[in-house]
Amino acid sequence: MKQLAFFLLTLALFSCNPGTETQKKAQSRPNIIFIMSDDHAYQAISAYSNRLLETPNIDRIAKQGMRFTNACVTNSICAPSRATILTGKHNHLNGKIDNRMPFDTTQVTFPQIFQDNGYQTAMFGKLHFGNNPKGVDEFKILPGQGNYINPRFITNEGDTTITGYVTDIITDLTLNWLQEERNEDEPFLMMYLHKAPHRPWWPRPDKFAEFTRKQFPLPETLFDSYENRGAAAKTAEMNLLTHMMYSHDSKIRPETLEEMGEKVQPSVREFRNSFYGPYGRANEEQKAAYEPILDSINNYFKANWPGMTDREKMIWKYQRYMQDYLASISSVDDNVGRLLDYLDESGLAENTIVVYTSDQGFFLGEHGWFDKRFIYNESFKTPLMVRWPGVVEEGSVNTEMVQNLDFAQTLLDAAGMEAPQDMQGESLLPLLKGNEDAWEREAVYYHYYEYPAVHMVKRHYGIVTEEYKLAHFYHDVDEWELYDRLKDPNELKNVYADPAYASIVTKLKADLKDLRKKYQDSVELDQHYIDLYNQ
């Protein structure tokens, strides 16, 4: 009996043990969920500003973790930003300088390193380039830009089309993998990547109906005249009135435009597939949900557009833009909430790092613009929030200059892995742990390449500190711009030629030269990529 009692006691103690050595090791290494939306402006997250929209679920990450107020990108355009995030390198080294040039597939991506070190890896949503993501055990990714309605996905086992709304579907796939497919004995890296709110903005029908009834405050610089700026701002083609398309962006049916004829000018040329390309994917039931809202928009347009002044037209286009853009984000916020709820309910939250970011910022009518590309704040800055229970102080805020260049090294460091020597970022771990004294960077480097191309934003590179921004526009012009970020937060006055800033210009030019050398960028590379683009 004593022997039996001893055996039962030993068995009970063993069963209470947290698990095998493999399980213990897995539990000691954090899981990581990297959430990234596409073109999600920081101005449209209420943790940054509730002027436009409440995002209570995304805000939970900031309230329970750290919010970065000076997070920014190296190149404000979709595929290059993603290439920088995956490789931890500037685009002139990973090859993906713009949406056209190919990614250098010999580059090591950080998911590969996680995979090689015993992490399960999965990716669901929008990658934007390449059909076979490296270092990912399981994936379902949208081809190219993807579609909002009944999207097609590329998978390990071939293509598939899933009926529904893309933001909901990407979340369904993510939750299904977390609940049903992952191995609980191993830590995981989950890349949860939303298409929304990328153009063209097609909200889910219920959000479409809700947000078309809303009106939003006008940005302070909506009617910017670009006085005191250079040629780049004056010649860019992203103005709401003259460059935002009726069908593609404002949901005006091609038939409506044909019926109204010249009354709808000015506009860029419209194509029927700009409306029926995305909307044509809807089935009859889905169209029945959209049609009453589309009727309302089109009827108002026909009745009122011809009599509007240019100012009134600009405001109407801005409101239509915000209604659809913010409705798309509202779905993202709902779905982030679904994921966070699951993490809390399952107990995974305690040992899971959650990152929320966007591939870049976006203009929401500031300077009269939509889109991104510029080094100016709305485009250059990106949201970044990190939750890590027990490590990151809840509700903390950081103002240091950090970049998407840093994401790979940060996640590798957090998981106890050594980053390759050729990665160019810096681990944010000291900042996440509240140790700002260990952070030495004072300035970041930016370089935009895609010109001449859509939106016609001239090529430029620059240096940005918390106080100043110096940019050099160098292709078909040779112009410098300097902005005092503290005195002129809207970046309305180029003070490059102001004698009061002469010493600042001298110092920043020297620092910019040092950054170009540090990151292995050069005049020769600039010309090399111009020549490639022109081929």
C-alpha positions as CSV (number, residue, x, y, z in Angstrom):
1,M,0.0,0.0,0.0
2,K,2.9,2.4,0.8
3,Q,4.4,1.6,-2.6
4,L,1.1,2.3,-4.3
5,A,0.7,5.5,-2.4
6,F,4.2,6.6,-3.4
7,F,3.5,5.8,-7.0
8,L,0.2,7.7,-7.0
9,L,1.9,10.7,-5.4
10,T,4.7,10.7,-8.0
11,L,2.2,10.4,-10.8
12,A,0.2,13.4,-9.3
13,L,3.3,15.5,-9.0
14,F,4.3,14.6,-12.6
15,S,0.9,15.5,-13.9
16,C,1.1,18.9,-12.2
17,N,4.4,19.6,-13.9
18,P,4.0,22.5,-16.4
19,G,5.0,20.0,-19.1
20,T,7.8,18.5,-21.0
21,E,11.1,20.3,-21.7
22,T,9.8,21.2,-25.1
23,Q,6.7,22.8,-23.6
24,K,8.8,24.6,-21.0
25,K,11.0,26.0,-23.7
26,A,8.0,27.1,-25.7
27,Q,6.4,28.8,-22.7
28,S,9.6,30.7,-22.0
29,R,9.7,32.2,-25.5
30,P,6.9,34.7,-26.4
31,N,4.4,34.2,-29.1
32,I,4.2,37.0,-31.6
33,I,1.2,38.4,-33.5
34,F,2.2,41.1,-36.0
35,I,-0.9,43.0,-37.1
36,M,-0.4,45.3,-40.1
37,S,-3.1,47.2,-42.0
38,D,-2.5,48.9,-45.4
39,D,-2.5,52.7,-45.6
40,H,-3.9,53.1,-42.1
41,A,-3.2,56.7,-41.1
42,Y,-2.3,57.3,-37.5
43,Q,-4.9,60.2,-37.6
44,A,-7.6,57.5,-38.0
45,I,-6.8,55.7,-34.7
46,S,-8.4,57.2,-31.6
47,A,-5.3,56.3,-29.5
48,Y,-3.6,59.1,-31.5
49,S,-6.7,61.3,-32.1
50,N,-10.4,60.8,-31.9
51,R,-11.2,63.7,-34.2
52,L,-12.3,61.3,-37.0
53,L,-13.0,57.9,-35.6
54,E,-13.2,55.8,-32.4
55,T,-11.1,52.6,-32.6
56,P,-11.6,51.0,-29.2
57,N,-10.1,47.6,-30.0
58,I,-6.9,48.9,-31.6
59,D,-6.7,51.4,-28.7
60,R,-6.6,48.4,-26.3
61,I,-3.1,47.5,-27.6
62,A,-1.9,51.1,-26.7
63,K,-3.7,51.1,-23.3
64,Q,-2.2,47.8,-22.4
65,G,1.2,48.5,-23.9
66,M,3.3,51.2,-25.6
67,R,2.3,53.8,-28.2
68,F,5.0,55.3,-30.4
69,T,4.4,58.9,-31.6
70,N,7.3,59.2,-33.9
71,A,7.3,55.8,-35.6
72,C,7.9,56.3,-39.3
73,V,8.8,54.4,-42.5
74,T,11.9,54.4,-44.8
75,N,9.9,54.7,-48.0
76,S,6.2,55.4,-48.0
77,I,4.8,53.0,-50.5
78,C,3.3,49.5,-50.0
79,A,5.5,46.8,-51.3
80,P,8.8,48.5,-50.5
81,S,7.6,49.1,-46.9
82,R,6.9,45.4,-46.5
83,A,10.2,44.4,-48.0
84,T,11.9,46.7,-45.4
85,I,9.9,45.1,-42.6
86,L,10.8,41.6,-43.7
87,T,14.5,42.1,-44.3
88,G,15.4,44.9,-41.9
89,K,17.1,46.7,-44.7
90,H,16.6,49.8,-46.8
91,N,15.1,49.3,-50.2
92,H,18.2,50.1,-52.2
93,L,19.7,46.9,-50.6
94,N,16.7,44.6,-50.8
95,G,15.8,45.7,-54.4
96,K,12.2,46.6,-53.8
97,I,12.6,50.3,-54.3
98,D,9.0,50.7,-55.6
99,N,6.0,48.6,-56.5
100,R,7.4,47.8,-59.9
101,M,11.0,46.7,-59.2
102,P,11.5,43.0,-58.2
103,F,12.4,42.0,-54.6
104,D,15.8,40.3,-54.2
105,T,14.7,36.8,-53.3
106,T,18.1,35.9,-52.0
107,Q,17.4,38.2,-49.0
108,V,16.9,36.5,-45.7
109,T,13.5,37.5,-44.1
110,F,12.9,37.5,-40.3
111,P,10.2,34.8,-40.5
112,Q,12.8,32.4,-41.9
113,I,14.9,32.9,-38.8
114,F,12.0,32.3,-36.6
115,Q,11.1,29.1,-38.5
116,D,14.8,27.9,-38.3
117,N,14.7,28.4,-34.5
118,G,11.6,26.3,-33.7
119,Y,8.8,28.8,-34.2
120,Q,5.6,27.9,-36.0
121,T,5.0,30.6,-38.7
122,A,1.8,31.6,-40.5
123,M,0.7,34.4,-42.7
124,F,-2.8,35.4,-43.6
125,G,-3.8,38.5,-45.6
126,K,-1.9,40.9,-47.9
127,L,1.8,40.4,-48.6
128,H,1.7,42.4,-51.9
129,F,4.7,40.8,-53.6
130,G,5.7,37.2,-54.3
131,N,3.4,34.2,-54.2
132,N,5.5,32.0,-51.9
133,P,6.5,33.9,-48.7
134,K,9.8,32.7,-47.3
135,G,9.9,31.1,-43.8
136,V,6.1,30.6,-43.5
137,D,4.7,27.2,-42.7
138,E,1.2,28.0,-43.7
139,F,-0.2,31.0,-45.6
140,K,-3.2,32.3,-47.4
141,I,-2.3,35.6,-49.1
142,L,-4.1,37.9,-51.5
143,P,-2.6,38.1,-55.0
144,G,-1.2,41.6,-55.4
145,Q,-3.6,44.2,-54.0
146,G,-6.3,41.6,-53.5
147,N,-10.1,42.3,-53.4
148,Y,-12.5,43.4,-50.7
149,I,-15.4,41.3,-51.9
150,N,-15.2,37.5,-52.3
151,P,-11.4,37.6,-52.5
152,R,-9.1,35.1,-54.1
153,F,-6.2,33.7,-52.0
154,I,-2.9,32.0,-52.9
155,T,-2.3,29.1,-50.5
156,N,0.2,26.3,-50.0
157,E,-2.1,24.0,-51.9
158,G,-3.2,26.3,-54.7
159,D,-5.6,29.2,-55.3
160,T,-9.0,29.5,-53.6
161,T,-11.8,32.0,-53.6
162,I,-13.7,32.6,-50.3
163,T,-17.1,34.2,-50.2
164,G,-17.4,37.2,-47.9
165,Y,-15.7,40.4,-46.9
166,V,-11.9,40.3,-46.9
167,T,-11.3,41.8,-43.4
168,D,-13.6,39.2,-41.8
169,I,-12.2,36.4,-43.8
170,I,-8.5,37.2,-42.9
171,T,-9.5,37.2,-39.3
172,D,-11.4,33.9,-39.6
173,L,-8.4,32.3,-41.2
174,T,-6.1,33.7,-38.4
175,L,-8.4,32.5,-35.6
176,N,-8.9,29.1,-37.2
177,W,-5.2,28.6,-37.3
178,L,-4.7,29.7,-33.7
179,Q,-7.6,27.5,-32.4
180,E,-7.3,24.4,-34.6
181,E,-4.0,24.1,-36.4
182,R,-1.1,25.3,-34.3
183,N,1.0,23.0,-32.2
184,E,0.6,24.1,-28.5
185,D,4.0,22.8,-27.7
186,E,5.8,25.3,-29.9
187,P,5.8,29.1,-29.9
188,F,4.4,30.9,-33.0
189,L,4.9,33.9,-35.2
190,M,1.6,35.0,-36.8
191,M,1.6,37.6,-39.6
192,Y,-2.0,39.0,-39.6
193,L,-2.1,41.4,-42.5
194,H,-5.1,43.4,-43.6
195,K,-5.9,44.7,-47.0
196,A,-8.0,47.5,-45.6
197,P,-8.1,50.4,-45.8
198,H,-6.3,50.4,-49.1
199,R,-7.8,52.1,-52.1
200,P,-10.4,51.5,-53.6
201,W,-12.3,51.7,-50.3
202,W,-15.2,49.2,-50.4
203,P,-16.7,48.9,-46.9
204,R,-18.8,46.0,-45.7
205,P,-22.5,46.7,-46.5
206,D,-23.5,47.4,-42.9
207,K,-20.6,49.8,-42.4
208,F,-21.3,51.4,-45.8
209,A,-24.8,52.2,-44.7
210,E,-23.7,53.5,-41.3
211,F,-20.9,55.7,-42.5
212,T,-22.5,57.3,-45.5
213,R,-24.8,59.1,-43.0
214,K,-21.8,60.7,-41.2
215,Q,-20.0,64.0,-41.8
216,F,-16.4,64.5,-40.7
217,P,-14.5,67.7,-39.7
218,L,-12.4,69.2,-42.5
219,P,-8.6,69.1,-42.2
220,E,-7.0,72.5,-41.4
221,T,-5.0,72.4,-44.7
222,L,-7.6,71.0,-47.1
223,F,-7.4,74.0,-49.3
224,D,-3.6,74.3,-49.2
225,S,-2.2,76.5,-52.0
226,Y,1.4,75.1,-51.6
227,E,2.8,78.5,-51.1
228,N,6.3,78.4,-49.6
229,R,6.8,74.9,-50.9
230,G,8.8,73.5,-53.8
231,A,7.9,72.0,-57.2
232,A,7.2,68.6,-55.7
233,A,4.2,69.6,-53.7
234,K,2.9,71.8,-56.5
235,T,3.0,69.1,-59.2
236,A,2.0,66.0,-57.3
237,E,-1.2,64.4,-58.7
238,M,-3.1,63.4,-55.6
239,N,-5.5,66.3,-55.1
240,L,-9.0,65.3,-54.0
241,L,-10.8,67.6,-56.5
242,T,-8.8,67.0,-59.6
243,H,-7.3,63.5,-59.2
244,M,-9.7,61.5,-57.0
245,M,-11.8,59.4,-59.4
246,Y,-15.6,59.3,-59.4
247,S,-16.2,55.6,-59.9
248,H,-13.0,54.2,-58.4
249,D,-13.1,56.3,-55.3
250,S,-16.5,58.0,-54.8
251,K,-18.8,55.1,-55.9
252,I,-20.4,56.9,-58.8
253,R,-21.6,54.4,-61.3
254,P,-20.2,54.6,-64.9
255,E,-23.8,54.9,-66.1
256,T,-24.3,58.0,-64.0
257,L,-21.1,59.6,-65.4
258,E,-22.2,58.8,-69.0
259,E,-25.6,60.3,-68.4
260,M,-24.1,63.5,-67.0
261,G,-21.4,63.9,-69.6
262,E,-19.4,67.0,-69.4
263,K,-21.1,68.1,-66.2
264,V,-18.8,65.9,-64.1
265,Q,-15.6,67.7,-65.1
266,P,-12.8,68.1,-64.0
267,S,-11.7,64.6,-63.5
268,V,-9.1,62.1,-64.6
269,R,-10.4,59.6,-67.2
270,E,-12.8,57.1,-65.8
271,F,-12.9,53.4,-66.7
272,R,-15.9,51.1,-66.3
273,N,-13.7,48.5,-64.6
274,S,-12.7,50.9,-61.9
275,F,-16.2,50.4,-60.5
276,Y,-17.2,47.0,-61.8
277,G,-13.8,45.4,-61.2
278,P,-14.2,45.3,-57.4
279,Y,-18.0,45.5,-57.3
280,G,-18.4,42.9,-60.0
281,R,-17.1,40.3,-57.6
282,A,-20.2,40.6,-55.5
283,N,-23.0,38.0,-55.7
284,E,-26.6,39.0,-56.1
285,E,-27.3,38.8,-52.3
286,Q,-24.3,41.1,-51.6
287,K,-25.3,43.5,-54.4
288,A,-28.8,43.8,-52.9
289,A,-27.2,45.0,-49.7
290,Y,-25.1,47.6,-51.4
291,E,-27.6,48.9,-54.0
292,P,-29.7,51.2,-51.8
293,I,-26.7,53.0,-50.5
294,L,-25.2,53.3,-54.0
295,D,-28.6,54.6,-55.3
296,S,-28.6,57.3,-52.6
297,I,-25.0,58.4,-53.4
298,N,-25.6,58.5,-57.1
299,N,-29.0,60.3,-56.9
300,Y,-27.5,63.0,-54.7
301,F,-24.6,63.4,-57.1
302,K,-26.8,63.8,-60.2
303,A,-29.0,66.3,-58.4
304,N,-26.3,68.5,-56.8
305,W,-23.0,68.2,-58.5
306,P,-23.6,70.5,-61.5
307,G,-24.5,73.4,-59.3
308,M,-21.7,73.1,-56.8
309,T,-18.7,75.4,-56.6
310,D,-15.2,73.9,-56.7
311,R,-15.0,74.4,-53.0
312,E,-18.2,72.5,-52.4
313,K,-17.1,69.8,-54.8
314,M,-13.8,69.4,-52.8
315,I,-15.7,69.1,-49.6
316,W,-18.2,66.6,-51.1
317,K,-15.3,64.4,-52.3
318,Y,-13.6,64.7,-49.0
319,Q,-16.7,63.5,-47.2
320,R,-17.2,60.6,-49.6
321,Y,-13.6,59.6,-49.1
322,M,-13.7,59.7,-45.3
323,Q,-17.0,57.8,-45.3
324,D,-15.6,54.8,-47.1
325,Y,-12.1,54.9,-45.8
326,L,-13.1,55.2,-42.1
327,A,-15.9,52.6,-42.6
328,S,-13.2,50.2,-43.9
329,I,-11.1,50.9,-40.8
330,S,-14.1,50.3,-38.5
331,S,-14.2,46.7,-39.8
332,V,-10.5,46.3,-39.1
333,D,-11.1,47.5,-35.5
334,D,-14.0,45.1,-35.0
335,N,-11.8,42.2,-36.2
336,V,-8.8,43.2,-34.1
337,G,-11.2,43.0,-31.2
338,R,-12.2,39.5,-32.1
339,L,-8.5,38.4,-32.1
340,L,-7.7,40.2,-28.8
341,D,-10.8,38.6,-27.2
342,Y,-9.6,35.2,-28.2
343,L,-6.1,35.8,-26.8
344,D,-7.6,36.9,-23.5
345,E,-10.1,34.1,-23.3
346,S,-7.6,31.4,-24.2
347,G,-4.9,32.6,-21.9
348,L,-2.5,33.2,-24.8
349,A,-2.4,36.9,-24.1
350,E,-0.1,36.5,-21.1
351,N,2.8,35.3,-23.3
352,T,2.1,36.9,-26.6
353,I,3.6,40.1,-28.0
354,V,1.0,42.0,-30.1
355,V,2.1,44.6,-32.6
356,Y,-0.2,46.9,-34.5
357,T,1.1,49.0,-37.3
358,S,0.5,50.1,-40.9
359,D,2.8,49.8,-43.9
360,Q,2.9,53.6,-44.0
361,G,0.8,56.6,-43.2
362,F,-1.8,58.3,-45.5
363,F,-3.1,61.7,-46.3
364,L,-6.7,62.2,-45.2
365,G,-7.3,65.5,-47.0
366,E,-4.3,67.3,-45.4
367,H,-2.8,69.6,-48.1
368,G,-5.8,68.6,-50.2
369,W,-4.3,65.2,-50.8
370,F,-5.0,61.5,-50.6
371,D,-2.4,58.7,-50.9
372,K,1.1,58.8,-49.4
373,R,4.7,58.8,-50.9
374,F,6.0,62.1,-49.4
375,I,8.3,62.5,-46.5
376,Y,5.7,64.9,-45.1
377,N,4.2,63.8,-41.8
378,E,0.9,62.3,-42.7
379,S,2.6,59.9,-45.2
380,F,5.9,59.4,-43.4
381,K,4.6,58.6,-39.9
382,T,2.9,55.3,-39.2
383,P,1.0,54.0,-36.2
384,L,2.9,51.7,-33.9
385,M,1.6,50.1,-30.7
386,V,3.1,47.1,-28.9
387,R,1.6,45.1,-26.1
388,W,3.7,42.6,-24.1
389,P,2.3,41.8,-20.6
390,G,4.8,41.9,-17.8
391,V,7.5,43.6,-20.0
392,V,5.9,46.7,-21.5
393,E,4.4,49.2,-19.1
394,E,0.7,49.7,-19.7
395,G,-0.3,53.0,-21.2
396,S,3.3,54.1,-21.9
397,V,4.2,56.5,-24.7
398,N,7.5,56.8,-26.5
399,T,8.6,59.8,-28.7
400,E,11.9,58.5,-30.1
401,M,12.5,58.3,-33.8
402,V,11.9,54.6,-34.7
403,Q,11.2,53.0,-38.0
404,N,9.8,50.0,-39.7
405,L,13.4,49.2,-40.4
406,D,13.6,48.2,-36.7
407,F,10.8,45.7,-36.6
408,A,12.7,42.6,-37.7
409,Q,15.5,43.1,-35.2
410,T,13.1,44.0,-32.4
411,L,11.1,40.8,-32.8
412,L,14.2,38.6,-33.1
413,D,15.6,40.2,-30.0
414,A,12.4,39.7,-28.1
415,A,12.5,36.0,-29.0
416,G,16.1,35.7,-27.9
417,M,17.5,35.3,-31.4
418,E,20.5,37.0,-32.9
419,A,19.8,39.2,-36.0
420,P,22.0,38.9,-39.1
421,Q,24.8,41.4,-39.1
422,D,23.6,43.0,-42.4
423,M,20.3,44.1,-40.9
424,Q,20.2,47.8,-40.6
425,G,17.7,48.5,-38.0
426,E,17.9,48.7,-34.2
427,S,16.1,46.6,-31.6
428,L,13.3,48.6,-29.8
429,L,13.6,46.3,-26.8
430,P,15.3,48.9,-24.6
431,L,12.5,51.4,-25.3
432,L,9.8,48.7,-24.8
433,K,11.4,48.0,-21.4
434,G,11.5,51.8,-20.5
435,N,15.3,52.1,-20.9
436,E,15.5,55.2,-23.1
437,D,19.0,55.9,-21.9
438,A,20.2,52.9,-24.0
439,W,18.7,54.5,-27.2
440,E,21.2,56.6,-29.1
441,R,19.5,57.3,-32.5
442,E,18.5,60.9,-33.1
443,A,17.7,60.9,-36.8
444,V,16.2,58.6,-39.4
445,Y,16.8,58.2,-43.1
446,Y,14.1,58.3,-45.8
447,H,14.2,57.6,-49.6
448,Y,11.3,57.6,-52.1
449,Y,11.9,56.4,-55.7
450,E,8.7,55.8,-57.7
451,Y,8.8,58.6,-60.3
452,P,7.6,59.3,-62.9
453,A,4.6,57.2,-62.0
454,V,1.1,57.3,-60.6
455,H,0.6,60.5,-58.4
456,M,3.8,62.0,-59.8
457,V,5.6,62.5,-56.4
458,K,9.2,63.4,-57.2
459,R,12.1,61.2,-56.0
460,H,13.6,62.5,-52.8
461,Y,15.6,61.5,-49.8
462,G,15.9,63.1,-46.4
463,I,16.8,63.1,-42.7
464,V,14.3,63.6,-39.9
465,T,14.8,64.3,-36.2
466,E,12.2,65.2,-33.6
467,E,12.9,68.9,-34.3
468,Y,13.6,69.1,-38.0
469,K,13.1,67.6,-41.4
470,L,15.5,68.1,-44.4
471,A,14.6,66.7,-47.8
472,H,16.3,66.8,-51.2
473,F,14.2,66.4,-54.3
474,Y,16.7,65.3,-56.9
475,H,15.1,63.9,-60.1
476,D,14.3,66.5,-62.8
477,V,14.7,69.2,-60.1
478,D,17.4,70.0,-57.5
479,E,15.4,71.5,-54.6
480,W,15.9,71.3,-50.8
481,E,13.2,71.7,-48.2
482,L,13.6,72.2,-44.4
483,Y,10.7,72.1,-42.0
484,D,10.7,73.1,-38.3
485,R,8.6,70.2,-37.0
486,L,7.9,71.9,-33.6
487,K,7.0,75.4,-34.8
488,D,5.4,74.3,-38.0
489,P,3.7,70.9,-37.4
490,N,1.6,71.2,-40.6
491,E,4.8,71.7,-42.7
492,L,3.5,74.7,-44.5
493,K,6.7,76.8,-44.7
494,N,10.0,75.7,-46.2
495,V,12.7,77.5,-44.2
496,Y,15.7,76.1,-46.1
497,A,16.7,79.5,-47.4
498,D,15.9,81.4,-44.1
499,P,19.2,82.7,-42.7
500,A,18.0,81.9,-39.2
501,Y,18.2,78.2,-40.0
502,A,21.6,78.3,-41.8
503,S,23.5,76.5,-39.1
504,I,20.7,73.9,-38.9
505,V,21.0,73.3,-42.6
506,T,24.7,72.8,-42.4
507,K,24.5,70.3,-39.6
508,L,21.6,68.3,-41.1
509,K,23.4,68.1,-44.5
510,A,26.5,66.7,-42.8
511,D,24.3,64.3,-40.8
512,L,22.4,63.3,-43.9
513,K,25.7,62.6,-45.7
514,D,26.8,60.3,-42.8
515,L,23.4,58.5,-42.8
516,R,23.7,57.9,-46.6
517,K,27.1,56.4,-46.0
518,K,26.0,54.3,-43.0
519,Y,23.1,52.8,-44.9
520,Q,25.2,52.3,-48.0
521,D,23.2,54.6,-50.2
522,S,24.8,56.9,-52.7
523,V,24.5,59.2,-55.8
524,E,25.6,56.3,-57.9
525,L,22.8,54.1,-56.6
526,D,20.3,56.9,-57.2
527,Q,21.3,57.1,-60.8
528,H,21.4,53.3,-61.1
529,Y,17.8,53.0,-60.1
530,I,16.8,55.9,-62.3
531,D,18.4,54.1,-65.2
532,L,16.6,50.8,-64.3
533,Y,13.3,52.6,-64.0
534,N,13.7,54.1,-67.5
535,Q,14.5,50.8,-69.2
